[in-house]
Amino acid sequence: MLKQLIADLQQLDQQLGDVSDIKEKIARAKADLDSINQTKEQADVRLKESQNLLTKAQADAQRQFEQDMFNKQGMLKSLTERIEAAQKKLTEVTAELDEKESRMRATNNALTEAKKTLAAW
């Protein structure tokens, strides 16, 4: 009977050891799960930060593009006005030149006629 009791106790001890191993495995699995969850939370935070930075970068790029377009439109308008003023000045100078050329031809014709008249005397 004592042998049976010792055998039963040994068997019980072995089973308790198995339960202890199971509890240890459960504790390790919980620790692993906690670590995985923490890593996931950190990854989620980084993802959210990255998305926010991307959104901000896109907004900044759009704002910069619009500012550049505004500046370039202003430059284009200024250049267009300068070109129009230069074309107007060119038209005025061309008209003045045409008028002076016409007077010069008339003067040359008069001189030519005067030379002919003098030569005929």
CYANA upper distance limits for C-alpha pairs under 8 A (distance plus 0.5 A):
  1 MET  CA      5 LEU  CA      6.58
  2 LEU  CA      6 ILE  CA      6.55
  3 LYS  CA      7 ALA  CA      6.54
  4 GLN  CA      8 ASP  CA      6.54
  5 LEU  CA      9 LEU  CA      6.60
  6 ILE  CA     10 GLN  CA      6.56
  7 ALA  CA     11 GLN  CA      6.57
  8 ASP  CA     12 LEU  CA      6.51
  9 LEU  CA     13 ASP  CA      6.43
 10 GLN  CA     14 GLN  CA      6.60
 11 GLN  CA     15 GLN  CA      6.70
 12 LEU  CA     16 LEU  CA      6.54
 13 ASP  CA     17 GLY  CA      6.55
 14 GLN  CA     18 ASP  CA      6.74
 15 GLN  CA     19 VAL  CA      6.69
 16 LEU  CA     20 SER  CA      6.48
 17 GLY  CA     21 ASP  CA      6.62
 18 ASP  CA     22 ILE  CA      6.67
 19 VAL  CA     23 LYS  CA      6.59
 20 SER  CA     24 GLU  CA      6.62
 21 ASP  CA     25 LYS  CA      6.59
 22 ILE  CA     26 ILE  CA      6.57
 23 LYS  CA     27 ALA  CA      6.58
 24 GLU  CA     28 ARG  CA      6.69
 25 LYS  CA     29 ALA  CA      6.53
 26 ILE  CA     30 LYS  CA      6.58
 27 ALA  CA     31 ALA  CA      6.70
 28 ARG  CA     32 ASP  CA      6.59
 29 ALA  CA     33 LEU  CA      6.55
 30 LYS  CA     34 ASP  CA      6.55
 31 ALA  CA     35 SER  CA      6.65
 32 ASP  CA     36 ILE  CA      6.62
 33 LEU  CA     37 ASN  CA      6.54
 34 ASP  CA     38 GLN  CA      6.58
 35 SER  CA     39 THR  CA      6.63
 36 ILE  CA     40 LYS  CA      6.57
 37 ASN  CA     41 GLU  CA      6.62
 38 GLN  CA     42 GLN  CA      6.72
 39 THR  CA     43 ALA  CA      6.63
 40 LYS  CA     44 ASP  CA      6.56
 41 GLU  CA     45 VAL  CA      6.69
 42 GLN  CA     46 ARG  CA      6.70
 43 ALA  CA     47 LEU  CA      6.51
 44 ASP  CA     48 LYS  CA      6.66
 45 VAL  CA     49 GLU  CA      6.66
 46 ARG  CA     50 SER  CA      6.52
 47 LEU  CA     51 GLN  CA      6.61
 48 LYS  CA     52 ASN  CA      6.63
 49 GLU  CA     53 LEU  CA      6.63
 50 SER  CA     54 LEU  CA      6.54
 51 GLN  CA     55 THR  CA      6.60
 52 ASN  CA     56 LYS  CA      6.63
 53 LEU  CA     57 ALA  CA      6.46
 54 LEU  CA     58 GLN  CA      6.56
 55 THR  CA     59 ALA  CA      6.69
 56 LYS  CA     60 ASP  CA      6.54
 57 ALA  CA     61 ALA  CA      6.51
 58 GLN  CA     62 GLN  CA      6.62
 59 ALA  CA     63 ARG  CA      6.59
 60 ASP  CA     64 GLN  CA      6.54
 61 ALA  CA     65 PHE  CA      6.54
 62 GLN  CA     66 GLU  CA      6.67
 63 ARG  CA     67 GLN  CA      6.67
 64 GLN  CA     68 ASP  CA      6.57
 65 PHE  CA     69 MET  CA      6.62
 66 GLU  CA     70 PHE  CA      6.63
 67 GLN  CA     71 ASN  CA      6.67
 68 ASP  CA     72 LYS  CA      6.55
 69 MET  CA     73 GLN  CA      6.49
 70 PHE  CA     74 GLY  CA      6.76
 71 ASN  CA     75 MET  CA      6.76
 72 LYS  CA     76 LEU  CA      6.49
 73 GLN  CA     77 LYS  CA      6.58
 74 GLY  CA     78 SER  CA      6.68
 75 MET  CA     79 LEU  CA      6.59
 76 LEU  CA     80 THR  CA      6.49
 77 LYS  CA     81 GLU  CA      6.67
 78 SER  CA     82 ARG  CA      6.73
 79 LEU  CA     83 ILE  CA      6.58
 80 THR  CA     84 GLU  CA      6.62
 81 GLU  CA     85 ALA  CA      6.63
 82 ARG  CA     86 ALA  CA      6.59
 83 ILE  CA     87 GLN  CA      6.57
 84 GLU  CA     88 LYS  CA      6.67
 85 ALA  CA     89 LYS  CA      6.65
 86 ALA  CA     90 LEU  CA      6.53
 87 GLN  CA     91 THR  CA      6.67
 88 LYS  CA     92 GLU  CA      6.79
 89 LYS  CA     93 VAL  CA      6.56
 90 LEU  CA     94 THR  CA      6.40
 91 THR  CA     95 ALA  CA      6.62
 92 GLU  CA     96 GLU  CA      6.66
 93 VAL  CA     97 LEU  CA      6.46
 94 THR  CA     98 ASP  CA      6.53
 95 ALA  CA     99 GLU  CA      6.68
 96 GLU  CA    100 LYS  CA      6.70
 97 LEU  CA    101 GLU  CA      6.45
 98 ASP  CA    102 SER  CA      6.58
 99 GLU  CA    103 ARG  CA      6.79
100 LYS  CA    104 MET  CA      6.53
101 GLU  CA    105 ARG  CA      6.67
102 SER  CA    106 ALA  CA      6.72
103 ARG  CA    107 THR  CA      6.54
104 MET  CA    108 ASN  CA      6.48
105 ARG  CA    109 ASN  CA      6.47
106 ALA  CA    110 ALA  CA      6.61
107 THR  CA    111 LEU  CA      6.58
108 ASN  CA    112 THR  CA      6.51
109 ASN  CA    113 GLU  CA      6.63
110 ALA  CA    114 ALA  CA      6.52
111 LEU  CA    115 LYS  CA      6.57
112 THR  CA    116 LYS  CA      6.74
113 GLU  CA    117 THR  CA      6.60
114 ALA  CA    118 LEU  CA      6.57
115 LYS  CA    119 ALA  CA      6.37
116 LYS  CA    120 ALA  CA      6.54
117 THR  CA    121 TRP  CA      7.11
